[in-house]
């Protein structure tokens, strides 16, 4: 019989062949590295039997899904280790997460961080024993019997929430019996390095009305060197934590009176405004117009857009105007639809590129809030492009060109991910297929590499997510390009075509920063607070050796200020070494040290935060050089 493989070709295998047999048929090397398989888009064990014309894909640790299986299996090993050491513990759930895994337990007695080394050691023992996973398909009645006899109430509760028509699978690992879809590793000995990282509390199912369980977080890798590299990165990340730096550098704070809603201090406002200024510069060059729409709008608008039905749980709503429902906007899109609709447009007016730096609010769960990375109020650098069908590919290419330009300024590399139609979508499947094809065609014509994230598109259209890589190798999803044929239809938008008929425009939603606030947090960590000169809240710190130079220093400060350079004067009666160290801690790019010699010679001594002493210079020369550096947006 024949099966299809990833490259589109067909290979012949024997009847009753498994996924592993298919891998072996392709190459011995692939079979050696195979972790699990994918048959007709569904993950499965390597032992799964394939049928005539099945589409078979072999998953290795180089694939994202392969590492997820690797770490999901690690979570089960953690659960078995806990069962060995604390036999009466009840198990809940244990998924893979980004860069690791966790498992939630109900312990008889509390455990803490000090217990992690012995649990970790037991996990290592289990791996050495090469205990195999055993997969069993069971009926609901059999599953209920098994978990009742094992006295696992959380598994019984999870079982009750699974649809009756779903196939139930149980995975055994030694004495551990877990209700799980799988798949899992065929050989757990490939887990060469692991680390349990923390213990915390977590409500069962994330519901504060349920019991608080104990969550153990960990990570695992196929090589010890990869674990060491990851742990080093985490240590570096702690030093760069934007919440810590935000406080130390006086950028922002979050008050208990407004959880998830940042307060920007003067230096933080400068940073945010510089990001906005740059955004406006590049969008003006790219022929965007900028608008501003209301913060709160009536329920009817959100019903037309579809947000009232699909997103209301994340919206702040209130009543006004004789008990009429309103919502604070969670995104800017519907307001922009009204802007377009306000005027009649000809095909000659398109493409129309419309930007908005809109403040939006989203009702995020309190447990998910995290500095500037996950907030409830933020400024989104939205833009919407209205166009003819024939302009789709050109406009997507233009957006990607803008992304290139913007991210190069911050010295950022990025990868692209195409997310396709989710189950909870609006619009016809045929429309989705058309726009997904347009996105793929554009990426292929531009020679852009990308991955596909099946079923993770927005409810109104597919999207290209842009993942940037920072200075210590972490990736962040910031920019996105979303193609939408739904909102123009819902808002009855049209343009007058060449033949005088009314036609519906195609629309792109897109952001470059994503959220200015989140991007600011990411850049704070990327630069470890040492922002490039053009972004730095304070660009120059003037430092005197004694009070005798203060009048001269004030003249220097005035000249710098008049030249448009952000400058501060440290006139405290402290030793010069102390003041230089303070400026270094504040990550100020340039320090001008003034003593009697500088004052008498009408010069300045220049220090750079990284390069150290740059010697004496004339003030005008320094101003010319620093303005050129600011203009170039150089990173040094």
C-alpha positions as CSV (number, residue, x, y, z in Angstrom):
1,X,0.0,0.0,0.0
2,X,1.0,3.6,-0.5
3,X,1.2,6.5,2.1
4,X,1.9,10.2,1.5
5,X,4.8,11.9,3.3
6,X,5.5,15.6,4.1
7,X,7.2,16.5,0.8
8,X,4.0,15.4,-1.1
9,X,5.5,12.2,-2.5
10,X,4.2,8.7,-1.9
11,X,6.1,5.7,-0.7
12,X,5.1,2.0,-0.6
13,X,4.9,0.1,2.7
14,X,3.6,-3.2,3.8
15,X,0.1,-3.7,5.0
16,X,0.0,-3.2,8.8
17,X,3.1,-0.9,8.7
18,X,3.6,1.5,11.6
19,X,4.7,5.1,11.6
20,X,8.2,3.9,12.6
21,X,8.2,1.6,9.5
22,X,7.4,4.7,7.4
23,X,10.3,6.6,9.0
24,X,12.7,3.6,8.3
25,X,11.5,3.5,4.7
26,X,12.4,7.2,4.3
27,X,15.9,6.9,5.9
28,X,17.6,5.1,8.8
29,X,18.7,8.4,10.2
30,X,15.1,9.8,10.3
31,X,14.0,6.6,12.0
32,X,16.7,6.9,14.7
33,X,15.7,10.5,15.4
34,X,11.9,10.0,15.3
35,X,10.1,10.9,18.5
36,X,6.5,10.5,17.4
37,X,4.5,10.7,14.2
38,X,1.6,12.6,12.8
39,X,-1.0,10.8,10.7
40,X,-3.5,13.0,8.8
41,X,-2.5,15.9,11.0
42,X,-2.9,14.1,14.3
43,X,0.0,13.3,16.6
44,X,0.4,9.6,17.5
45,X,2.9,7.1,18.8
46,X,5.5,5.6,16.5
47,X,3.8,2.3,17.0
48,X,0.5,3.6,15.4
49,X,-0.6,1.6,12.3
50,X,-1.0,3.5,9.1
51,X,-3.5,2.9,6.3
52,X,-3.6,3.3,2.5
53,X,-3.3,7.0,1.4
54,X,-2.7,8.3,5.0
55,X,-0.6,11.4,5.2
56,X,2.3,10.6,7.5
57,X,4.8,13.0,9.0
58,X,7.7,12.1,11.2
59,X,8.4,14.3,14.2
60,X,11.9,14.8,15.7
61,X,13.3,16.9,18.4
62,X,14.0,19.6,15.8
63,X,10.3,20.1,15.6
64,X,8.4,22.2,18.1
65,X,5.9,19.4,18.5
66,X,8.7,16.9,19.2
67,X,10.0,19.0,22.1
68,X,6.5,19.3,23.4
69,X,6.2,15.5,23.5
70,X,9.6,15.3,25.1
71,X,8.6,17.7,27.9
72,X,5.1,16.3,28.3
73,X,6.8,12.9,28.9
74,X,9.1,14.6,31.4
75,X,6.0,15.8,33.3
76,X,4.7,12.2,33.6
77,X,8.1,11.1,34.9
78,X,7.8,13.9,37.5
79,X,4.4,12.5,38.5
80,X,5.8,9.0,38.9
81,X,8.7,10.3,41.0
82,X,6.2,12.1,43.3
83,X,4.2,9.0,43.6
84,X,7.3,7.0,44.6
85,X,8.3,9.5,47.3
86,X,4.8,10.7,48.4
87,X,2.5,7.7,47.7
88,X,-0.8,9.3,48.9
89,X,-0.5,12.3,46.6
90,X,-3.4,12.9,44.2
91,X,-2.5,13.9,40.6
92,X,-4.1,16.6,38.5
93,X,-2.7,17.8,35.1
94,X,0.9,17.9,33.7
95,X,1.3,19.7,30.4
96,X,4.3,20.8,28.4
97,X,4.8,24.6,28.4
98,X,7.2,26.9,26.6
99,X,10.7,25.8,27.6
100,X,9.5,23.2,30.1
101,X,6.6,21.5,31.9
102,X,4.7,21.5,35.1
103,X,2.5,19.1,37.1
104,X,-0.2,20.0,39.7
105,X,-0.5,17.8,42.8
106,X,-2.6,17.5,45.9
107,X,-0.1,16.6,48.6
108,X,-1.1,15.2,52.0
109,X,1.4,17.6,53.6
110,X,3.0,20.7,52.1
111,X,6.2,20.4,50.2
112,X,8.7,23.2,49.4
113,X,11.7,24.2,47.3
114,X,13.9,22.0,49.6
115,X,12.1,18.9,48.4
116,X,12.9,19.4,44.7
117,X,16.4,17.9,44.7
118,X,15.2,14.5,46.0
119,X,12.3,14.5,43.5
120,X,14.7,15.3,40.7
121,X,17.0,12.5,41.8
122,X,14.1,10.1,41.7
123,X,13.3,11.2,38.2
124,X,16.9,10.5,37.2
125,X,16.5,6.9,38.6
126,X,13.3,6.4,36.7
127,X,15.0,7.5,33.4
128,X,17.9,5.1,34.1
129,X,15.5,2.2,34.4
130,X,14.1,3.1,30.9
131,X,10.6,2.4,32.1
132,X,8.4,2.4,29.0
133,X,5.1,4.2,28.4
134,X,2.1,1.9,27.8
135,X,-0.9,3.3,25.8
136,X,-4.4,1.8,26.3
137,X,-7.7,2.8,24.8
138,X,-10.4,2.4,27.3
139,X,-14.2,2.8,27.6
140,X,-15.6,5.5,29.9
141,X,-16.8,2.8,32.3
142,X,-13.3,1.2,32.4
143,X,-11.7,4.6,33.0
144,X,-14.1,5.4,35.8
145,X,-13.4,2.1,37.4
146,X,-9.6,2.5,37.2
147,X,-9.5,6.0,38.7
148,X,-12.1,5.2,41.3
149,X,-9.9,2.2,42.5
150,X,-6.8,4.4,42.4
151,X,-8.6,7.1,44.4
152,X,-7.8,9.9,41.9
153,X,-10.7,12.4,42.2
154,X,-9.2,15.0,39.9
155,X,-8.8,12.5,37.1
156,X,-12.5,11.5,37.6
157,X,-13.5,15.1,37.4
158,X,-11.5,15.7,34.2
159,X,-13.0,12.5,32.8
160,X,-16.5,13.9,33.4
161,X,-15.7,16.9,31.3
162,X,-14.6,14.9,28.2
163,X,-17.3,14.5,25.5
164,X,-18.9,11.1,25.3
165,X,-17.9,10.5,21.7
166,X,-14.2,11.1,22.4
167,X,-11.8,8.1,22.4
168,X,-10.3,7.8,25.9
169,X,-6.6,6.9,26.3
170,X,-4.7,6.0,29.4
171,X,-0.9,6.1,29.6
172,X,0.9,3.9,32.1
173,X,4.5,4.7,33.3
174,X,5.4,2.1,35.9
175,X,2.9,2.5,38.7
176,X,1.7,5.9,37.3
177,X,-1.7,5.6,35.5
178,X,-2.7,8.9,33.8
179,X,-5.7,9.9,31.7
180,X,-3.9,11.5,28.7
181,X,-4.2,12.0,25.0
182,X,-0.4,11.5,24.5
183,X,1.6,10.7,22.6
184,X,4.8,10.0,24.6
185,X,8.4,9.0,24.1
186,X,9.1,5.5,23.1
187,X,12.4,5.7,25.0
188,X,12.6,8.0,28.1
189,X,16.4,7.5,28.3
190,X,16.8,10.2,25.6
191,X,16.1,12.7,28.4
192,X,19.7,13.4,29.3
193,X,19.2,16.6,31.4
194,X,16.4,17.9,33.6
195,X,16.0,20.5,36.3
196,X,13.0,21.1,38.7
197,X,12.9,24.9,39.1
198,X,10.1,26.0,41.5
199,X,7.1,25.1,43.6
200,X,4.1,27.3,43.7
201,X,0.4,27.3,44.3
202,X,-2.2,26.9,41.6
203,X,-6.0,26.6,41.8
204,X,-7.4,23.4,40.3
205,X,-8.5,24.3,36.7
206,X,-7.3,27.9,37.4
207,X,-10.6,28.6,39.3
208,X,-10.1,30.4,42.6
209,X,-13.3,28.7,43.9
210,X,-11.5,25.3,43.6
211,X,-8.8,23.8,45.9
212,X,-5.3,25.2,45.8
213,X,-2.9,22.6,44.5
214,X,0.9,22.4,44.5
215,X,2.5,23.1,41.1
216,X,6.0,21.9,40.4
217,X,7.8,23.5,37.4
218,X,10.7,21.9,35.6
219,X,12.5,21.8,32.3
220,X,14.3,19.0,30.4
221,X,16.7,18.7,27.4
222,X,18.3,16.0,25.3
223,X,21.8,17.3,26.1
224,X,23.3,18.6,29.4
225,X,25.0,21.4,27.5
226,X,21.5,22.7,26.4
227,X,20.3,22.7,30.0
228,X,23.4,24.6,31.1
229,X,22.9,27.1,28.4
230,X,19.2,27.5,29.3
231,X,19.9,28.0,33.0
232,X,22.6,30.6,32.2
233,X,20.1,32.4,30.0
234,X,17.6,32.4,32.9
235,X,20.2,33.9,35.3
236,X,20.9,36.6,32.7
237,X,17.2,37.2,32.3
238,X,16.8,37.8,36.0
239,X,19.4,40.6,35.8
240,X,17.5,42.1,32.8
241,X,14.0,41.8,34.3
242,X,12.2,44.9,33.1
243,X,10.2,45.1,36.3
244,X,13.4,45.4,38.3
245,X,15.1,47.8,35.8
246,X,11.8,49.8,35.5
247,X,12.0,50.6,39.2
248,X,15.8,51.2,39.3
249,X,15.8,53.4,36.2
250,X,12.5,55.3,37.2
251,X,10.6,54.2,34.1
252,X,7.2,52.8,35.3
253,X,5.3,51.3,38.2
254,X,2.1,49.4,38.7
255,X,-0.2,50.4,41.6
256,X,-2.5,48.1,43.6
257,X,-5.2,50.6,42.7
258,X,-4.9,49.7,39.0
259,X,-3.6,46.1,38.6
260,X,-2.2,45.5,35.1
261,X,-2.4,49.2,34.2
262,X,1.1,50.8,34.1
263,X,1.9,54.3,35.4
264,X,4.7,55.9,33.4
265,X,7.2,58.1,35.2
266,X,9.0,61.0,33.3
267,X,11.8,58.8,32.0
268,X,9.4,56.1,30.9
269,X,7.3,58.7,29.1
270,X,10.3,59.8,27.2
271,X,11.1,56.2,26.1
272,X,7.5,55.6,25.1
273,X,7.3,58.9,23.2
274,X,10.5,58.1,21.3
275,X,9.1,54.8,20.2
276,X,5.9,56.6,19.0
277,X,8.0,59.3,17.3
278,X,9.9,56.6,15.3
279,X,6.7,54.8,14.5
280,X,5.2,58.0,13.1
281,X,8.3,58.7,11.0
282,X,8.3,55.4,9.2
283,X,4.6,55.3,8.7
284,X,4.5,58.8,7.2
285,X,7.2,57.7,4.7
286,X,5.0,54.6,3.9
287,X,2.0,56.8,3.2
288,X,-0.2,56.0,6.2
289,X,-2.7,58.5,7.6
290,X,-3.2,58.6,11.4
291,X,-6.6,58.7,13.1
292,X,-7.9,58.6,16.7
293,X,-11.1,56.8,17.7
294,X,-13.1,56.9,21.0
295,X,-12.1,54.7,24.0
296,X,-15.7,53.5,24.7
297,X,-18.4,52.7,22.2
298,X,-21.8,51.1,22.4
299,X,-22.7,47.5,22.4
300,X,-24.2,47.6,18.9
301,X,-20.8,48.3,17.4
302,X,-19.2,45.3,19.2
303,X,-22.2,43.1,18.1
304,X,-21.5,44.2,14.4
305,X,-17.8,43.4,14.8
306,X,-18.4,40.1,16.4
307,X,-16.5,40.9,19.6
308,X,-19.6,41.0,21.8
309,X,-20.2,37.3,21.1
310,X,-16.6,36.1,20.7
311,X,-14.6,38.3,23.1
312,X,-17.0,39.8,25.7
313,X,-15.4,37.9,28.6
314,X,-12.2,39.9,28.0
315,X,-13.9,43.3,27.7
316,X,-14.7,46.0,30.3
317,X,-18.4,46.8,29.9
318,X,-20.7,49.3,31.6
319,X,-24.1,50.9,31.3
320,X,-24.8,54.5,30.4
321,X,-27.5,56.5,28.5
322,X,-30.5,55.1,30.3
323,X,-29.0,51.7,30.9
324,X,-27.5,51.2,27.5
325,X,-24.5,48.8,27.2
326,X,-21.1,50.2,26.3
327,X,-17.7,48.6,26.2
328,X,-14.2,50.1,26.6
329,X,-12.4,49.1,23.4
330,X,-10.2,46.0,23.6
331,X,-8.9,46.7,20.1
332,X,-9.0,49.6,17.6
333,X,-10.4,47.8,14.6
334,X,-14.2,48.6,14.8
335,X,-13.4,52.4,15.2
336,X,-11.4,52.3,12.0
337,X,-14.2,50.6,10.2
338,X,-16.4,53.6,11.1
339,X,-13.7,55.9,9.8
340,X,-13.7,54.2,6.5
341,X,-17.4,54.1,6.3
342,X,-17.7,57.9,6.9
343,X,-16.7,58.6,3.3
344,X,-17.4,57.2,-0.1
345,X,-14.2,55.6,-1.6
346,X,-13.3,54.9,-5.3
347,X,-11.0,52.1,-6.4
348,X,-8.6,54.9,-7.2
349,X,-8.3,55.7,-3.4
350,X,-7.1,52.2,-2.6
351,X,-4.9,51.1,-1.0
352,X,-5.9,53.3,2.0
353,X,-3.4,52.8,4.9
354,X,-4.8,54.0,8.2
355,X,-2.8,54.0,11.5
356,X,-3.9,54.5,15.1
357,X,-2.0,54.6,18.3
358,X,-5.0,53.6,20.4
359,X,-5.2,52.9,24.1
360,X,-7.0,49.6,24.6
361,X,-8.2,47.7,27.7
362,X,-8.6,43.9,28.1
363,X,-9.8,42.1,31.2
364,X,-7.0,39.7,31.7
365,X,-7.0,37.3,34.7
366,X,-5.1,38.7,37.6
367,X,-2.8,35.6,37.8
368,X,-1.6,36.2,34.3
369,X,-0.5,39.8,34.8
370,X,3.3,40.3,34.4
371,X,4.9,43.8,34.4
372,X,4.5,45.3,30.9
373,X,4.4,41.9,29.2
374,X,0.8,41.1,30.2
375,X,-1.3,44.1,31.1
376,X,-4.9,45.2,31.1
377,X,-4.3,48.6,29.5
378,X,-1.8,49.3,26.7
379,X,-1.2,51.4,23.6
380,X,-1.5,49.3,20.4
381,X,0.2,50.5,17.2
382,X,-2.6,49.4,15.0
383,X,-3.0,50.0,11.3
384,X,-5.6,48.9,8.8
385,X,-5.1,48.7,5.1
386,X,-8.1,48.7,2.8
387,X,-7.4,47.4,-0.7
388,X,-8.5,45.8,-3.9
389,X,-8.2,42.0,-4.2
390,X,-5.4,42.6,-6.8
391,X,-3.4,44.5,-4.2
392,X,-3.2,41.9,-1.4
393,X,0.2,40.4,-2.1
394,X,1.8,43.8,-2.8
395,X,0.5,45.2,0.5
396,X,1.6,42.2,2.5
397,X,5.0,42.6,1.0
398,X,5.0,46.4,1.9
399,X,4.1,45.5,5.5
400,X,7.0,43.0,5.7
401,X,9.3,45.6,4.3
402,X,8.2,48.0,7.0
403,X,8.8,45.3,9.6
404,X,12.3,44.8,8.2
405,X,13.0,48.5,8.5
406,X,11.7,48.8,12.0
407,X,13.4,45.8,13.5
408,X,16.7,46.5,11.9
409,X,16.9,49.8,13.9
410,X,16.7,47.7,17.1
411,X,19.1,45.1,15.7
412,X,16.5,42.4,16.0
413,X,16.2,39.2,13.9
414,X,12.8,37.5,13.5
415,X,10.9,34.5,12.3
416,X,7.5,34.2,10.8
417,X,4.6,31.9,11.7
418,X,1.4,31.6,9.6
419,X,-1.7,30.8,11.8
420,X,-4.7,29.3,10.0
421,X,-8.5,29.0,10.6
422,X,-9.5,28.3,14.2
423,X,-12.6,26.3,15.1
424,X,-14.3,29.4,16.6
425,X,-14.2,31.4,13.3
426,X,-16.7,33.6,11.4
427,X,-17.1,33.6,7.7
428,X,-17.1,31.0,4.9
429,X,-14.4,28.4,4.8
430,X,-13.9,29.2,1.1
431,X,-13.1,32.8,2.0
432,X,-10.6,31.6,4.6
433,X,-8.9,29.3,2.0
434,X,-8.5,32.2,-0.4
435,X,-6.8,34.6,2.0
436,X,-4.6,31.8,3.5
437,X,-3.4,31.0,0.0
438,X,-2.7,34.8,-0.6
439,X,-0.6,34.9,2.5
440,X,1.4,31.7,1.6
441,X,1.9,33.0,-2.0
442,X,3.4,36.3,-0.8
443,X,5.7,34.6,1.7
444,X,6.9,32.2,-0.9
445,X,7.4,34.9,-3.5
446,X,9.5,37.0,-1.0
447,X,11.5,33.9,-0.2
448,X,10.6,34.2,3.5
449,X,10.9,31.0,5.6
450,X,7.9,30.4,7.8
451,X,6.2,27.8,9.9
452,X,2.5,26.9,10.0
453,X,0.5,27.1,13.2
454,X,-2.7,25.2,12.4
455,X,-5.9,26.5,13.8
456,X,-4.5,29.5,15.7
457,X,-5.7,32.4,13.5
458,X,-7.9,35.2,14.8
459,X,-11.6,34.4,14.7
460,X,-12.0,36.8,11.7
461,X,-9.0,35.8,9.6
462,X,-5.6,34.1,9.2
463,X,-2.5,35.9,10.4
464,X,1.3,36.0,10.1
465,X,2.8,36.4,13.6
466,X,6.3,37.9,13.8
467,X,8.6,36.5,16.5
468,X,11.6,38.6,17.4
469,X,14.8,37.2,19.0
470,X,16.4,39.2,21.8
471,X,20.1,39.6,22.9
472,X,20.0,36.4,25.1
473,X,18.2,34.2,22.6
474,X,14.6,34.5,23.8
475,X,11.8,34.9,21.3
476,X,8.8,37.2,21.6
477,X,5.7,37.5,19.4
478,X,5.3,41.2,18.6
479,X,4.2,42.2,15.1
480,X,1.4,40.5,13.3
481,X,-0.3,40.7,9.9
482,X,-3.9,39.6,9.7
483,X,-5.9,39.4,6.5
484,X,-9.6,40.0,7.0
485,X,-12.6,39.5,4.7
486,X,-15.1,39.5,7.6
487,X,-15.1,42.9,9.2
488,X,-15.6,44.8,5.9
489,X,-18.5,42.5,5.2
490,X,-20.0,42.9,8.7
491,X,-19.7,46.7,8.5
492,X,-21.0,46.8,4.8
493,X,-17.9,48.6,3.6
494,X,-17.6,49.2,-0.1
495,X,-15.7,51.1,-2.8
496,X,-16.9,52.2,-6.2
497,X,-15.2,50.1,-8.8
498,X,-14.1,51.1,-12.3
499,X,-17.5,50.0,-13.8
500,X,-19.4,52.0,-11.1
501,X,-20.4,48.9,-9.1
502,X,-20.1,48.7,-5.3
503,X,-17.4,46.2,-4.3
504,X,-16.2,45.1,-0.8
505,X,-12.6,45.9,0.0
506,X,-10.1,43.4,1.4
507,X,-8.5,44.5,4.7
508,X,-5.3,43.9,6.5
509,X,-4.9,44.4,10.3
510,X,-1.2,44.8,11.2
511,X,1.0,46.0,14.1
512,X,4.8,46.5,14.2
513,X,5.5,46.8,17.9
514,X,2.3,44.9,18.8
515,X,1.9,46.8,22.1
516,X,4.1,49.8,22.7
517,X,4.1,49.0,26.4
518,X,5.1,45.3,25.9
519,X,7.7,46.3,23.3
520,X,9.2,48.8,25.7
521,X,9.4,46.1,28.3
522,X,11.1,43.7,25.8
523,X,13.6,46.4,24.7
524,X,14.4,47.2,28.4
525,X,15.4,43.6,28.8
526,X,17.1,43.3,25.4
527,X,19.3,46.3,26.1
528,X,19.5,45.5,29.9
529,X,18.4,49.1,30.5
530,X,21.3,50.5,28.5
531,X,19.2,51.9,25.7
532,X,20.8,53.2,22.5
533,X,21.5,56.9,22.5
534,X,18.4,57.9,20.5
535,X,16.1,56.1,23.0
536,X,17.9,56.8,26.3
537,X,15.8,59.0,28.6
538,X,18.9,60.8,29.7
539,X,21.5,61.0,27.0
540,X,24.2,63.0,28.8
541,X,25.0,63.4,32.4
542,X,27.1,66.4,33.4
543,X,29.3,65.9,36.4
544,X,31.5,68.4,38.2
545,X,34.5,67.6,40.4
546,X,33.7,70.4,42.8
547,X,31.2,73.2,43.3
548,X,33.7,75.6,41.6
549,X,32.7,74.3,38.2
550,X,29.0,74.5,38.7
551,X,28.5,77.8,36.7
552,X,30.5,76.4,33.8
553,X,28.5,73.2,34.0
554,X,25.2,75.1,33.8
555,X,26.4,76.8,30.5
556,X,27.2,73.3,29.1
557,X,23.8,72.0,30.2
558,X,22.1,75.0,28.5
559,X,23.9,74.5,25.3
560,X,23.1,70.8,25.2
561,X,19.5,71.4,26.0
562,X,19.2,74.0,23.3
563,X,20.7,71.4,20.8
564,X,17.8,69.1,21.7
565,X,19.9,66.7,23.7
566,X,18.4,65.2,26.9
567,X,20.8,66.2,29.7
568,X,20.9,66.1,33.5
569,X,23.4,67.9,35.8
570,X,24.5,66.0,38.9
571,X,25.5,68.9,41.2
572,X,25.4,67.0,44.4
573,X,28.3,67.5,46.8
574,X,29.7,64.0,46.3
575,X,33.0,62.6,45.1
576,X,33.4,62.5,41.3
577,X,33.9,58.7,41.3
578,X,30.7,58.2,43.1
579,X,28.8,60.4,40.7
580,X,30.3,58.5,37.7
581,X,29.3,55.2,39.2
582,X,25.7,56.5,39.8
583,X,25.5,57.6,36.1
584,X,26.8,54.1,35.0
585,X,24.1,52.4,37.1
586,X,21.5,54.7,35.5
587,X,22.9,53.5,32.1
588,X,23.5,57.0,30.9
589,X,25.3,56.8,27.5
590,X,27.6,59.8,27.9
591,X,29.1,61.5,31.0
592,X,30.8,64.9,30.7
593,X,33.3,65.3,33.6
594,X,34.2,69.0,34.3
595,X,37.1,70.1,36.5
596,X,39.3,73.2,36.7
597,X,41.3,72.2,33.6
598,X,38.2,71.7,31.5
599,X,36.8,75.0,32.7
600,X,40.0,76.9,32.1
601,X,40.5,75.4,28.6
602,X,36.8,75.7,27.7
603,X,36.7,72.0,27.0
604,X,34.8,68.9,28.3
605,X,36.1,65.5,29.3
606,X,33.9,62.8,27.7
607,X,33.2,59.3,29.1
608,X,31.1,56.6,27.4
609,X,29.2,54.0,29.5
610,X,30.9,51.2,27.5
611,X,34.0,52.7,25.9
612,X,35.2,54.6,29.0
613,X,37.3,57.8,28.8
614,X,37.2,59.4,25.3
615,X,39.4,62.3,26.3
616,X,38.9,66.1,26.1
617,X,36.8,67.6,23.3
618,X,35.3,71.0,22.3
619,X,31.6,71.2,23.2
620,X,30.6,72.0,19.6
621,X,32.4,68.9,18.3
622,X,30.7,66.7,20.9
623,X,27.3,68.1,20.0
624,X,27.8,67.5,16.3
625,X,28.9,63.9,17.0
626,X,26.2,63.1,19.4
627,X,23.5,64.5,17.1
628,X,24.8,62.5,14.2
629,X,24.7,59.3,16.4
630,X,21.1,60.1,17.5
631,X,20.1,60.7,13.9
632,X,21.6,57.4,12.7
633,X,20.0,55.5,15.6
634,X,23.3,53.7,16.0
635,X,23.5,51.0,18.6
636,X,26.8,51.1,20.6
